[in-house]
Amino acid sequence: MKKTLLLFFFTAFTALGQTYIDDRQVINNGNLQTVNAQLNVVTDQNATVSSRTQFVNQNSVFIEQVGSSNNATIGVASNNSQINIYQNGTLNNSVLNLRADRIRENIVQIGNSNQVYDYSVHGTQNHAVDIIQNGNFNTTISVGANGISENMQINQTGNGSSVYALHF
């Protein structure tokens, strides 16, 4: 009888100790519906930093994640890099493994289960890539290093689309 009463007490106490917070207002896609608004989120993050260090080589990575189970894995070898990642949703994944003298990479993922893989391990002079994924289950894979990766822009809108850029 004592074990049953003790078990009931701990179960009731635990149930009363948990709370639920409605996160619908935190995860709001309404203010980033246009491509310009999405790019402004990424570029505005570095406006004050770039004005102060205009003539100095810098390496910076800015990651903003809203939602749950988002992942950003970044490995960079560069003298001058600026990487911005914005993820809004769940299960978004960005994996970068880059080597270049100058890197500018902007990734915006709005939706769920979007994937970006960008590898350029052989090195290049300039690597400037903008990737926007607005939807669910979109995939972008970019592998290699040549003139294609010097100024590449990818915009995926909708669900389940894939882009494979293999450039050697």
Buried (B, 14 or more C-beta within 10 A) or exposed (E): EEEEEEEEEEEEEEEEEEEEEEEEEEEEEEEBEEBEEBBEBBBEBBEEEEEEEEEEEBEBBBBBBBBEEBEBEBEBBBEBBBBBBBBBBBBBBBBBBBBBBBBBBBBBBBBBBBBBBBBBEEEBEBBBBBBBBBBBBBBBBBBBBEEBBBEBEBBBEEBEBEBEBEBE
